[in-house]
């Protein structure tokens, strides 16, 4: 259904129902992951905040709307952050992701694998 919603509707698949069940299952799995994480670690309101900038930078680098681009962007951001520790302090790894994101927005705003507008 993700590839062609019209074809799914023509073949008799109730697309609204599939969408609702997909959201419901993702919510249940997310809640289960949160509960299991709470068993293992101490939860704080800012958990994951340090991952937000690199994730956002990876999506911008790969191209918004391109899943393969986001995977490629994540790979590039991750490798560049880890390789940057050879030159600068590890505390500046988020700055490396931010710098790459800014450069990509200046050079090619649509991302590496994004569609040109």
C-alpha positions as CSV (number, residue, x, y, z in Angstrom):
1,X,0.0,0.0,0.0
2,X,2.9,2.3,0.6
3,X,4.0,2.1,-3.0
4,X,0.6,2.6,-4.7
5,X,-2.4,3.6,-2.5
6,X,-4.7,3.8,-5.6
7,X,-3.9,0.2,-6.6
8,X,-4.5,-1.0,-3.1
9,X,-7.9,0.7,-3.0
10,X,-8.9,-0.8,-6.4
11,X,-8.0,-4.3,-5.2
12,X,-10.4,-3.9,-2.3
13,X,-8.0,-3.1,0.5
14,X,-9.5,-0.8,3.1
15,X,-6.7,1.8,3.1
16,X,-8.1,3.8,6.0
17,X,-8.2,0.7,8.2
18,X,-4.6,-0.2,7.3
19,X,-3.4,3.3,8.1
20,X,-5.2,3.2,11.5
21,X,-3.8,-0.2,12.4
22,X,-0.3,0.9,11.3
23,X,-0.4,3.9,13.6
24,X,-1.9,1.8,16.5
25,X,0.8,-0.9,16.1
26,X,3.6,1.7,16.0
27,X,2.2,3.4,19.1
28,X,2.0,0.1,21.0
29,X,5.6,-0.9,20.0
30,X,6.9,2.6,21.0
31,X,5.2,2.3,24.4
32,X,6.7,-1.1,24.9
33,X,10.1,0.2,24.0
34,X,9.7,3.0,26.5
35,X,8.6,0.7,29.2
36,X,11.5,-1.7,28.5
37,X,13.9,1.2,28.5
38,X,12.5,2.4,31.8
39,X,13.3,-1.0,33.3
40,X,17.0,-0.7,32.2
41,X,17.9,3.0,32.7
42,X,16.9,6.1,34.7
43,X,14.5,8.1,32.6
44,X,14.9,11.9,32.3
45,X,13.0,14.4,30.3
46,X,16.0,15.2,28.1
47,X,16.8,11.7,27.1
48,X,17.8,11.5,23.4
49,X,18.3,15.2,23.1
50,X,21.9,14.8,22.2
51,X,20.8,12.5,19.3
52,X,18.3,14.9,17.8
53,X,20.8,17.2,16.0
54,X,22.7,14.4,14.3
55,X,19.5,12.7,13.2
56,X,18.1,15.9,11.8
57,X,21.4,16.6,10.1
58,X,21.4,13.1,8.5
59,X,17.9,13.7,7.1
60,X,18.9,17.1,5.7
61,X,22.1,15.7,4.3
62,X,20.4,12.8,2.5
63,X,17.4,14.7,1.3
64,X,14.0,15.2,3.0
65,X,11.6,12.5,1.7
66,X,14.3,10.1,0.6
67,X,14.6,7.1,3.0
68,X,17.8,5.9,1.2
69,X,19.2,9.4,1.4
70,X,18.5,9.5,5.1
71,X,20.3,6.2,5.6
72,X,23.3,7.5,3.5
73,X,23.2,10.8,5.4
74,X,23.2,8.9,8.7
75,X,26.2,6.9,7.6
76,X,28.1,10.0,6.5
77,X,27.2,11.9,9.7
78,X,28.2,9.0,12.0
79,X,31.5,8.3,10.3
80,X,32.4,12.0,10.1
81,X,31.5,12.5,13.8
82,X,33.7,9.6,14.9
83,X,36.6,10.5,12.6
84,X,36.5,14.1,13.9
85,X,37.6,12.8,17.3
86,X,41.1,12.3,15.8
87,X,41.4,16.0,15.3
88,X,39.1,17.7,17.9
89,X,37.7,16.8,21.3
90,X,34.8,14.3,21.4
91,X,32.7,17.0,23.1
92,X,32.4,18.7,19.7
93,X,30.9,15.8,17.8
94,X,27.4,17.5,17.6
95,X,29.1,20.6,16.2
96,X,30.5,18.4,13.4
97,X,27.0,17.3,12.5
98,X,25.7,20.9,12.7
99,X,28.5,22.1,10.4
100,X,27.9,19.4,7.8
101,X,24.1,20.2,7.9
102,X,24.8,24.0,7.4
103,X,27.2,23.3,4.5
104,X,24.7,21.0,2.8
105,X,22.0,23.6,3.1
106,X,24.2,26.2,1.5
107,X,25.6,24.0,-1.2
108,X,22.6,21.8,-2.1
109,X,19.4,22.6,-0.2
110,X,17.6,19.5,-1.5
111,X,20.2,17.1,-0.1
112,X,22.4,14.6,-1.7
113,X,19.6,12.3,-2.9
114,X,16.7,14.8,-2.8
115,X,14.8,15.9,-5.8
116,X,15.6,19.3,-7.3
117,X,12.7,21.7,-7.1
